[in-house]
Amino acid sequence: MNSLHGIRVLDLSRVLAGPWCTQTLADLGADVIKIERPGTGDDTRTWGPPFLKDAQGQDTAEAAYYLGTNRNKRSVTCDIAQAGGQALIRALVPHCDVFIENFKVGDMARYGLDYASLKQLNPKLVYCSVTGFGQSGPYADRAGYDYAVQGMGGLMSVTGERDDLGGGPQKVGVAVADLFTGMYATVGILAALRHAEHTGVGQHVDMALLDTQVAMLANLGANYLVSGKVPGRAGNAHQNIVPYQVFEVQAPANAPAGSKDHLILAVGNDSQFAKFCAVANRPDIAADPRYAKNAGRVNHRAELVPLLESIMQTRTKADWLAALEAAKVPCGAINNLAEVFVDPHVQARHMVTDWAHPVEPNLRLVASPLKLSETPVRSDLPPPLLGQHTEEVLGEILGYGAEDLQRIRAQGVI
């Protein structure tokens, strides 16, 4: 049995932050009912290419984006803009433990689907709203998107190459504000469910991308608040630790002329720095009082890093990785995604799941990273068809028969 077996989630979210949250809940065993707009569904169903291809090699309507964020869910179509659709959602609410939405502030109230309204139907309901800026504050009415929030929340001011080396604002390669908000929302929902179990009282979980982005500034946010000094972009270097960055290394002998190769050196403490210097045959550097302690290495970064750069270019990546790993000095290759998915450790950790999809019998998608010894996560396909489970869910939960379904279908509710 899965950890969240018996928990039912009514999911009115779409795109990324909300679906990322509900995918995690579904992985853990919750019954996630994904409410989608009739005819179009979640926006990400069409966010391609790439699209899944059929047996003839032609694009289908299955966008990879959608497939990567909606496993283990059931798809139900419902037009909440209609009174009949709103009534259908309200009928489902007493049978659900969690309700999640990511509409603009005020939209749910206009539909009669806000927390104040729905808690009258289900006092134990955990209601999670995911928005760009939250339910309060001067920006509450604004639409918020990951890209804008990465900028507003300071992440782009500390991401990218140093300004003096030609850098400028740079977003992260994946939508981290959305993803972190989805994960924080998961934690908040689980905490609220625990409270509801003990008290019989649900609550409203108010999640904002900007709040999350500010929180995930982590040590850099603390650095500024403690010192008053605004951190800038540091490229691939660490703001608080040296050496902790990318270094160019000697290209392999068979590499084309002009090729460059790199690795990550991530020295986390003074002992590791001494081990690195031993591997580099330069114990004198670790013995130098300027560099023996991390604080000194940070303060003398400008002198130390060029010295290390010249040393790193004397050996190939393979040589360095073998020697540093043997000495227990943190280091790593910089893989592209093709290299990631053939990495033997990634494969040994079963981070790719194989599914028999209706149009692709050998569909491979990223798996959940959660590994629980007693309650393994679920592994079911994202619902391929829009509204695939509408009749099943409404019959199972509300007892709708063929006539009921035909009636609301004729009204355009489903």
Summary of the structure (lengths in Angstrom):
residues: 414
radius of gyration: 25.7
end to end distance: 31.7
largest distance: 84.4
contacts: 1268
relative contact order: 0.13
helix: 41%
strand: 15%
